[in-house]
Amino acid sequence: MSSALSNKYFNRYPRVEWLLMKLSLVYIWLDIVRHIFINDTFLPYPAGLCTFFDCSFLATPKTAWWFYSVAYFLSILYLFERWMKFTTLCMFLLSLMLFTLEESNGILNRCALYTMIFLAQSIAYFKAGPNLKKNRLQFAVQIVAAGYFLAGTSKLIASGPGWITDAPYAAVQIAKNYAYGYFNYGNIADMQMGLKQANFVIANKPFIIFLFGMSLVLELTAWVAVMSKRNAFIYGCLLFGMHMGIYYFMDILIVAIYYPMVIILINPLYTGYFVVTEAFYWLKNKLENRGFVFGF
């Protein structure tokens, strides 16, 4: 099994891996686009491109459905690998416009990672060459790693070592995050969970400082993920654990960063497919060695 991991999983870039990665990415991307068109119909706080020209045409119902149709059409081309240079470039430009519309409504979901992933893939296709199969995945890995590295760097610039040493003060933020659930839905369990988690942080300060320190180290060393496909998978698993820890303790999960990270670095659909197929053929060989005959 270890040789299969090395030779088949970490040293190859099969078509099915690329397809399942695209399928996962498009599914999440289209859902975000749909929510933008449903919820963001005004531009009260122009941001990004909308500070340079009037973007109000993006918020009209007719234009919204037209753009959504374009997004759907581009997704089909993307999945079926058609005109990929310009398909990925158009997905980048469309994402740039739509996420600017979202931020112009005062909503900061940090969806820019999707925009940059499509740009990275477009660059890979324009570059083309014999390494295309590797680059269209590897360039996206570089974008994800750069995002985490910049996040870690910004923490050091803004807070310095205090971001780690002052970690126990996160108890206040934890209580506030869970309180949102209580005040929004009246569920007393949210408030009780918030107090429980906040008290745990206060009672285990050295442990919380350690966790904050490790999360910062993970972000600052995320560049290691670009060195190999194996490193990307390992770092994906470590970052997955970090996000789950933050979600458990603080009730915070930035899905616009978490989902593309999981899709690009771990690719769970392909990982599951690989494990199932390898286990099937391993069992098939074992049974054939014992005299069983299969008709396929």
N, C-alpha and C positions, 0 to 999 in steps of 0.2 A: 504493500500500500504506500510506503514511503517513496519507493521509486516511481510509482504512478503519480504521486503528488509532484515530484520533481520534474519528471519528463512530460507529463500530460497536462498538469494544472499550472505550474509556475513557469514553464519554459515554452509554452505554446499560446497562440492567440487564435483559437478556433472561431469559425463563423457563428456557431451557436452561442458562444459567450458574448460576442458583439451584439447579436440580435436580442438576447435576453436583457442585456444592459440597456439597449435602446428602448425596449418595451417598458421596462421599469421606469426609465427616465421620462418617457413621453406620457405615461399614465399619470404620474405625479404632476408634471408640467401642465397638462391639459386641465387637470382639476384646479390648479391654482389660477390658470387663465379664466376658467369658468367663473370662479368666485370673484375675480376682479371685475368682470363684466356685470355680475349681479349686484355687487355691493358698492362699487366705486363709480358713481355717476356724476360726481362733481369734482372740481379742482380748487378747493378752498386754500390749499397751501402749496402752490407751485414749487416743484423741486426738480433738480437735474435739468433735463432737456427743456422742461416746461418753464424754466426761468429765462430761456432764450427766445422762445416763440410760443404762440398760443396753442395749447394742446387740447382745447375744449372740444375739438372735433372728435377726439377719442372717446368722449364720455356720452355721446348721443346714442340712443338705442339702435338705430339703423347701422351706424358705424361699428358699434360694439359687436353686433351679430355678424357683420361682414368680416371683422378682424378675427372673430372666433372661427368662422368658416375657413379663413386663410390658415389659422393655426392648426385646424383639423387636417386640412389638405397637406400642409407641410409635414405634419406628423406621419401621414400615410407615405409620402415620398421618403421620409427619413427611415421608416421601418423597412420599406422595400428597396432601400439603397439606390434611389434614383436622383441623378444630378446633385450629388452630395456636396460638391463645392458650394453651390449656390443655395441648396436647401438648408444646410447648416448655417450659412451666412444670413439667410433670411430669417431663420429661427432666432439667431442672435439679435438681429435688428428689431424683430417683433417683440422679443422679450425685453429689450431695452426700452421700447416705447411703453409697453404694458406695465412693467414694474415701476416705471417713472410715473405713470398714471396712478398706480397704487400708493406710492409714496407721496404724491401730490394730494392725497386724501388724508394725510397725517398718519398713515399706516407704515410702520417699519418692520416688515417681515423678513428682511435681509435675503431677498430672493435673487440678488445679483449673482450668486454662485451659478445658478442655471444659465444665466446670460453668458457668463465667461466660459462655461463648459462648452456651449455651442460654438463660441468663438474659437476656442482651442481646437475643437474638432474640425472646424472649417479650415483653420491654418494647416492642420495635418493633411487634409484633402488637397489643398492648394499646393502643398509641398510634395505630396504623393511619393513616388519612388518605391523601392523594394521594402521599406520599413513602414508602409502605411498601416498594416494591420496592428503593428505595435504602437505606432505614434498616435493613432486615433483614440487609443485607450490611455497611453502614457501621458499625452499632453493634458488630458482631463485630470489625471492623477496629480500632475504638477499644479494645476489650478486649485484643487482641493487642498493640497499641502501648503501652498502659498497662503491660502485663506486662514488656515490654522496658525501658521507662523506669524502672520500679521496680527492675528488676534492676541497671541502671546506677547508679541513685541509691544503692542499698544497698552497692554496691562502693565508692563514694566515702565513704559514711558509715563503713563498716567499716575501709577501708584508706587512704582519701585518695589523694594522688598516688602513694603507694607501690605501689598496684595496677598502675601503669604502669612506674614506675622499677624495681620489683623483679621485673618480668616474667621475667627470665632464670632466677630460682629455680624457675620452672615446670618446669625440667628434672627436678627431683626427683619432682614429681607425674606427669610423663610416664612416667618409668621405673617408678613404682609402678603406674600404670594398666595398662601392658603386662605387668607382672609378674603381675597377676591372671590373665591368660590362660595364662601359663606354669604357675603353680601350680595352676590349676584343671584344665587339660587336658594338661599336660606337653609343650606344643608349644614347642620351643626357639626357633622363629622369632619368637614373641611377645617373648621376652626380647631377642633380637637387634634386633628392630625398635625396642623401647623404648630400648635403648642408642644406637642410631643416631639416633633423633629427639632424645634428650636431648643428645647430643654436638653435634647441629646447632644446638640452642638456645644452648648454651654458646659455640659458635664464631661465632654471628651475633647477638650481644646487641642491637645497635642495630636490626636488622631485627625482632626479636621484640618489642622495646619499641614499635616503630612499629605492629606488628600489634595488640598489646594496646591501644594508644592508640586506634587506629581502631575496634576493636570497642567500646570504651567510648563513643566519640563516636556510633557507630551506635545504641547503646542509649539514650543520653541524648537523641538527636534523633529517636527513633522516633515522636514525636508528629506529625512532619511527614507521616507516612503517612496520617493521618486527613484531610488537607486536600483530597485528590482521589483518584479511583480510579487515576489515572496514578501519583501518588506512592506509593500503596499497592503497586502492582505493582513499581515501581523499588526500594522499600525491601524488598519481599519477596525480590527477586533479590539484593540486597546482604546481607540476613540469611542467605539460603541459602548464599552464598559464605562468610560468617563461620562458620556451623555446619560446613560442609565442611572449612574450614581447621582448626577446633578438632578435628574428628574425625580428620583426617589426622595432625596433630602430636601430639595428646594422647589419641587413642582414646576420646574422650568425645562422645556424642551423646544429648542428653536428648530422646528421641523424643516424649514427652508435650507438649513445647513446640514441637519442630521440625515435627512433622506438622501440627498445627492452624495454625501460622504459614504453612506452604506452602499449605495448603488455602484459608485465608481470604485471604491477600494475593496469591497467584499463581494458585490454582485450576488446577493443571496439566491436569486433564481438559478443562476448558472452553478453556484456552489452546490445547491440542492440537487440539481440535475446531474452534476458530476458525481456526487456521492452515491446517488441512487443507481446510476448506470454502472459505476465501478463495482458497487456491491453486487449488482445483478450478475455481471460477467464473472466476478470472483466466485459466486455461488454456483453459477452454471458450470464453470470449469471444475469445481470440486465435485459436483454431482456427476459430470461426464467421466471423471476419473474413477468414480465408483460404479460405472456401468450404465448410468442413465443416458438415454438418447433423446435429444430434443429435435423437433422437426423444423427448426428455424436457425 
